[in-house]
């Protein structure tokens, strides 16, 4: 994990590469991507949990034959 000096260098490189006006758009896109990923992850988790629940079994009544 980068330390303090590395984060400053990374931030400076991002500002130089994208400029001040593009950074909010870039962050918005990254935020949307993370949000979409988390939504998909939660959906898959919910589907798996639903699939693991026991299904109700219909009871059948049989009448004795004579």
QUIFENWO-V109486 format. One record per residue. N is the residue number from 1. RES is the residue in one letter. SS is DSSP state (a for helix, b for strand, c for the rest). D_LAST is the distance of its C-alpha to the last C-alpha in Angstrom with 2 decimals. Layout:
BEGIN
n: (N:N)
res: (RES:RES)
ss: (SS:SS)
d_last: (D_LAST:D_LAST)
END
This chain:
BEGIN
n: (1:2:3:4:5:6:7:8:9:10:11:12:13:14:15:16:17:18:19:20:21:22:23:24:25:26:27:28:29:30:31:32:33:34:35:36:37:38:39:40:41:42:43:44:45:46:47:48:49:50:51:52:53:54:55:56:57:58:59:60:61:62:63:64:65:66)
res: (X:X:X:X:X:X:X:X:X:X:X:X:X:X:X:X:X:X:X:X:X:X:X:X:X:X:X:X:X:X:X:X:X:X:X:X:X:X:X:X:X:X:X:X:X:X:X:X:X:X:X:X:X:X:X:X:X:X:X:X:X:X:X:X:X:X)
ss: (c:c:c:a:a:a:a:a:a:a:a:a:a:a:a:a:a:a:a:a:a:a:a:a:a:a:a:a:a:a:a:a:a:a:a:a:a:a:a:a:a:a:a:a:a:a:a:a:a:a:a:a:c:c:c:c:c:c:c:c:c:c:c:c:c:c)
d_last: (78.76:82.08:84.49:86.67:89.32:86.78:85.02:88.40:89.16:85.78:86.27:89.78:88.57:85.89:88.51:90.88:88.29:86.60:89.25:88.89:87.33:84.54:83.29:81.41:79.68:78.84:77.42:75.39:73.88:73.14:71.55:69.33:68.30:67.43:65.49:63.50:62.80:61.57:59.35:57.77:57.37:55.66:53.34:52.29:51.85:49.63:47.51:47.09:46.18:43.60:42.10:41.80:39.83:36.13:34.00:31.25:27.75:25.24:22.18:18.84:15.92:12.49:9.44:6.50:3.77:0.00)
END
